[in-house]
């Protein structure tokens, strides 16, 4: 059980590192060897795509949000190549994912069926915690908390999509990659610190 938990933590850490840092490093490593920014960016962001597909097959588990990113990459790459739109569509592929996630989260809350409530139920359905999850979901306070979390994630995702779109339009490709990588690292560190403080406060009550 411990080994399995450690494996999940390692996979999460590797996913964050690969999706956050690998494209930036790859872009600057190959930029001078390819024809333009579009090729460099397409190859740089192909690394997370390979990681998502490979890890999904290896773990035999579908990464829904990761596959959404893969689909967005495919769409924006096609637009860049077919319509000769340059690097801009590729720069916007994370904004496309963020916008879609944000709208789905807000829409699910408006319908009274929070997305992450469904995700929790589905992910725990065939585990030993399924009974506990169903009991928790019968509690209105638990459902309200998950609704609040889903709402906050939806708002944050839309805000991130707007920010990334603005940065993509006003910054060069290299500056855009640096800025968005710094922002995402800051967000991850901020969330980690926030969770650590929250656990510390709870444990010292």
ABEGO torsion letter per residue (X at the ends): XAAAAAAAAAAAAAAAAAAAAAAAAAAAAAAAABABAAAAAAAAAAAAAAAAAAAAAAAGBBBAAAAAAAAAAAAAAAAAAAAGAEAAAAAAAAAAAAAAAAAAAAAAAAAGBBAAAAAAAAAAAABAAAAAAAAAAABAAAAAAAAAAAAAAAAAAAAAAAAAAAAAAABBAAAAAAAAAAAAAAAAAAAAAAAAAAAAAAAAX
